């Protein structure tokens, strides 16, 4: 066997083994997550949340909502937040130097007036220009500050937060009415819990009223529909599976609750990174391990945060590019944790998992497709290998997506009707033949941009939430 033939065979079978390991690992996490969700839902049926939160273990919460040029949907988002079910909470909206009418819409909608509230500088931030409060909505505080990015806005919100738990969100996020009750529940059961994450789902196509989500429907955009399946597979089942192994490595910046004292002790959100939510969670793991303090992070599968997803290819490409750069930046910054038994399951399993099957996936998968195409062109691949590659690289991906949709319908059944379920199954198959490869390309570009040192945030243009009037009560 010549050296060239040996190298070609090694590349072919090595990439095939990578695809097999990646897809089987994902499938294992999906199945583990399903049984974890079923157990959680069975327990939730007998869990009286209102009674539980009457106990002395209840912890009040501050919701921090950064807003930068969010005029399209900020009023609907804040309306839903101030009306959430929770015994004691405040909403801190941080206007991060918006150049549109975000601040003015908040002032008008909530009749805000300037406040003389004193801000404790627990974390350094850009200059605060003003603080506003409302006599009509006493648990709402709006801060106007110079632009410093999302991490800086979150740090400003932490400075104003007066409660021991802080919930960090996006400016366009909508929470289900009892989401705070459910995401805070683990803090009552586990004193060593440092953070709790919720499930994030696309709001596109849903019926939004001033009181929140009142109808869950599929969006008209096929690009947004593909993201629904992607969120189910990657952001619901994969992360729930990791949490069930006590190996959760990330809490979504769109909806996550943290202990305020630990956020401050760890130095707050890093303004020098574009993946501030991911980086903070990894740093918390690292600091607490270094301090030899036992800790856990929970992911609660039933409190849902609804967020707008891009409906145009350019915007989606920018988002995936930024996510990829943020992941690579965080893993590189904390690289000494990788394969380090000092950091427990995070160092031995979670970080290698994200490094091999997430961060490096665009390079390896794109290389795999190129090697396969080149082998077909040069006739250096046999029929058996071609079939194996097709089954492992594509059909196992289809299986993971289909299983995610089916298990979601069994456990949650959010989208009503046979038509919606059939469309999701169709999408679960179709996304592996074009959409998945397109996201790989965007992530590969993100990898190259990270290598070149690109650090721009890349703000996404929001379409805005279509708000329907709240339903009128029936006449007597």
Order of alpha helices (4+ residues) and beta strands (2+ residues): alpha-alpha-beta-alpha-beta-alpha-beta-beta-beta-alpha-beta-beta-alpha-beta-beta-beta-alpha-alpha-beta-alpha-alpha-beta-alpha-alpha-alpha-alpha-alpha-alpha-alpha-beta
